[in-house]
Structure formats: structure tokens, C-alpha cells
């Protein structure tokens, strides 16, 4: 998944700052087979085929130009806006995070990825939704930590967990307060 790919790139930072969470998560990533036959996947997991197809298409659009070197920001920005509208629409229909119960564990990160690549306004709007998703096991905690880091990086030029490149960590007191606020380590 995109989260696993990101974690592989950020291994040194995440492994230093959150090793007790990072290493078990990363080991599970290595065991996943990222080539998914979604027809077999939705049948096997008794999922809504229409929703699985939609969320898989959103995922493909989310990574389409991000995997290019150099990345075509103009084209990806257009896809990101479309994905954001799609996520808003799906959320208004389902009134919940589109996570493990709705699309299974292989696609539970897609809504997060779209939010992670959005504006600070969208991140703030969906933060409580993602927090609830983590508590309900609809999304692993690492993506939530990455979202918090991104938000704090944009707002305060520091981060809490260490997932953002070239952004300093907050003072220990701030980090402790944020972890306590969201009940995560």
C-alpha cells in the first residue's frame, strides 16, 4: 500500500522515533502482496464491489504521478482535487471513514492518503474522523501519526512523531501533550 511504500522510504526516521509501532507495522507491510485482483478481493472479503472499485480507482489516481520521476505536480494536483471531491462524496454517503469494514485492509489507507495530500482545511475537517477510525480499527495508527505530523509541520514548522522529511521535532513537552490528547504513543 501507499503507507507501506512511504514507511519503507522513511525507515530511518520512523524507526528511530516510533520503533515499537513502526517495526511491527513495516514487517506486516513486507508480507503483503500489493498486486491485488480486486474482483477476487471483494468477493473473498464479502465487500461492496462498487465501493471497492471506486476506492481502488481513487488509489490509482492518488499514485499516478507521484511515482513518476520527476513528478508532474500540475497533473497530480488535478487528480488530487478530483480525489478530494470523491472522498467528500463517499463520506457524505457512508457517514464514516472508508476503512477496513467497508473496503478491507488492503484499501483502508486510501481515504487517509487523499486527506494527507489535501489542504490543511480538509485535514482539520477529517481529523476527528480519522481519529475515530483508528480507535475503531478501521485504519492503523501510523497513518494517523503521519497526518498529525503533516498538520503540525504546516501550522507550526515542527512535527510530533518524525514522519516528515527535514522538519524538526517539537519540544518533548509539546510531543507529550499531543500524544496524550490523541491517546497514542
C-alpha positions as CSV (number, residue, x, y, z in Angstrom):
1,X,0.0,0.0,0.0
2,X,1.0,3.7,-0.2
3,X,1.5,3.7,3.6
4,X,3.9,0.7,3.3
5,X,5.8,2.4,0.5
6,X,6.1,5.6,2.5
7,X,7.3,3.7,5.6
8,X,10.0,2.0,3.5
9,X,11.3,5.4,2.4
10,X,11.1,6.8,5.9
11,X,12.6,3.8,7.7
12,X,15.4,5.7,9.4
13,X,13.2,8.5,10.8
14,X,10.2,6.4,11.8
15,X,12.4,3.5,13.2
16,X,14.1,6.0,15.5
17,X,11.1,7.9,16.8
18,X,8.4,5.2,17.0
19,X,10.2,1.9,16.8
20,X,7.7,-0.1,18.8
21,X,4.9,0.8,16.4
22,X,7.0,1.2,13.2
23,X,8.9,-2.2,13.0
24,X,5.8,-4.5,13.5
25,X,3.9,-2.4,11.0
26,X,6.7,-2.5,8.5
27,X,7.2,-6.2,8.9
28,X,3.5,-6.7,8.1
29,X,3.9,-4.5,5.0
30,X,6.7,-6.7,3.7
31,X,4.4,-9.7,3.9
32,X,1.6,-8.0,1.9
33,X,1.2,-8.8,-1.7
34,X,0.5,-5.4,-3.3
35,X,-0.8,-6.9,-6.6
36,X,-4.5,-7.3,-5.9
37,X,-7.1,-8.8,-8.1
38,X,-10.0,-6.7,-6.7
39,X,-12.7,-8.9,-8.1
40,X,-11.3,-11.8,-6.1
41,X,-10.6,-9.5,-3.1
42,X,-14.1,-8.1,-2.8
43,X,-15.7,-11.5,-3.2
44,X,-13.4,-13.2,-0.7
45,X,-13.9,-10.5,1.9
46,X,-17.7,-10.0,1.2
47,X,-17.3,-6.3,0.4
48,X,-19.4,-4.0,-1.8
49,X,-17.8,-4.4,-5.2
50,X,-18.9,-0.9,-6.3
51,X,-17.2,0.8,-3.3
52,X,-14.0,-1.3,-3.7
53,X,-13.8,-0.4,-7.4
54,X,-14.3,3.3,-6.5
55,X,-11.7,3.4,-3.8
56,X,-9.2,1.4,-5.8
57,X,-9.6,3.9,-8.7
58,X,-9.0,6.8,-6.2
59,X,-5.9,5.0,-5.0
60,X,-4.6,4.6,-8.6
61,X,-5.3,8.3,-9.3
62,X,-3.5,9.2,-6.0
63,X,-0.3,7.5,-7.0
64,X,-0.5,8.0,-10.8
65,X,2.1,10.9,-11.0
66,X,3.6,10.5,-7.5
67,X,5.5,7.5,-8.8
68,X,7.0,9.5,-11.7
69,X,10.5,11.0,-11.5
70,X,10.2,13.9,-11.8
71,X,6.7,14.1,-10.5
72,X,4.2,16.1,-12.6
73,X,2.7,18.3,-9.9
74,X,0.3,20.0,-12.3
75,X,-1.3,16.8,-13.4
76,X,-1.2,15.2,-9.9
77,X,-2.8,18.3,-8.4
78,X,-5.8,18.0,-10.7
79,X,-6.2,14.3,-9.7
80,X,-5.9,15.2,-6.0
81,X,-8.7,17.7,-6.3
82,X,-10.9,15.1,-8.0
83,X,-10.0,12.5,-5.3
84,X,-10.8,15.0,-2.6
85,X,-14.3,15.5,-4.1
86,X,-14.7,11.8,-4.4
87,X,-13.8,11.3,-0.7
88,X,-16.1,14.0,0.4
89,X,-18.9,12.4,-1.6
90,X,-18.2,8.9,-0.3
91,X,-18.0,10.2,3.3
92,X,-21.4,12.0,2.9
93,X,-22.9,8.7,1.7
94,X,-21.4,6.4,4.3
95,X,-21.1,8.9,7.2
96,X,-17.9,7.1,8.2
97,X,-14.3,6.6,7.4
98,X,-14.0,4.3,4.3
99,X,-11.8,1.8,6.1
100,X,-11.3,-1.9,6.9
101,X,-15.0,-2.8,7.4
102,X,-16.1,-1.1,4.1
103,X,-13.1,-1.8,1.8
104,X,-10.9,-4.3,3.7
105,X,-7.3,-4.0,5.0
106,X,-5.7,-3.7,1.5
107,X,-7.6,-0.4,0.8
108,X,-8.2,1.0,4.3
109,X,-5.5,3.7,3.8
110,X,-6.9,5.3,0.6
111,X,-9.1,7.9,2.2
112,X,-6.3,8.8,4.6
113,X,-3.9,9.2,1.6
114,X,-6.2,11.6,-0.1
115,X,-6.6,13.6,3.1
116,X,-2.9,13.5,3.6
117,X,-2.4,15.1,0.2
118,X,-5.1,17.8,0.7
119,X,-5.3,21.2,2.2
120,X,-4.9,22.0,5.9
121,X,-8.6,22.8,5.9
122,X,-9.6,19.3,4.7
123,X,-7.1,17.7,7.1
124,X,-8.7,19.6,10.0
125,X,-12.2,18.7,8.9
126,X,-11.4,15.0,8.7
127,X,-9.0,14.7,11.7
128,X,-11.8,13.6,14.1
129,X,-13.0,11.1,11.5
130,X,-9.5,9.6,11.2
131,X,-9.0,9.6,15.0
132,X,-12.3,7.6,15.4
133,X,-11.2,5.3,12.5
134,X,-8.0,4.4,14.4
135,X,-9.9,3.8,17.6
136,X,-12.3,1.5,15.7
137,X,-9.5,-0.4,13.9
138,X,-10.6,0.9,10.6
139,X,-7.1,2.4,10.0
140,X,-3.7,1.7,11.5
141,X,-2.3,4.3,13.9
142,X,0.8,5.1,11.7
143,X,-1.1,7.0,9.0
144,X,-2.9,9.0,11.7
145,X,0.5,9.9,13.2
146,X,1.7,10.9,9.7
147,X,-1.3,13.2,9.3
148,X,-0.7,14.8,12.6
149,X,3.0,15.4,11.7
150,X,1.9,16.9,8.4
151,X,-0.6,19.2,10.0
152,X,1.9,20.3,12.7
153,X,4.6,20.8,10.1
154,X,2.3,23.1,8.1
155,X,0.9,25.0,11.1
156,X,4.0,25.2,13.4
157,X,7.1,24.1,11.4
158,X,7.7,21.2,13.7
159,X,6.3,17.6,14.0
160,X,5.5,15.2,16.7
161,X,6.5,11.7,15.5
162,X,9.2,12.2,12.9
163,X,7.4,11.2,9.6
164,X,8.1,14.4,7.7
165,X,11.4,15.0,6.0
166,X,13.5,18.0,7.0
167,X,11.1,19.1,9.7
168,X,12.4,19.3,13.3
169,X,10.6,17.6,16.2
170,X,8.6,19.6,18.6
171,X,9.9,20.1,22.2
172,X,9.3,17.0,24.3
173,X,6.6,18.8,26.3
174,X,4.6,19.5,23.2
175,X,5.1,16.0,21.9
176,X,3.8,14.6,25.2
177,X,0.8,16.8,25.2
178,X,-0.2,15.8,21.6
179,X,0.2,12.1,22.4
180,X,-1.9,12.5,25.5
181,X,-4.6,14.5,23.6
182,X,-5.0,11.8,20.9
183,X,-4.2,8.9,23.3
184,X,-1.5,7.5,21.1
185,X,2.2,6.7,21.7
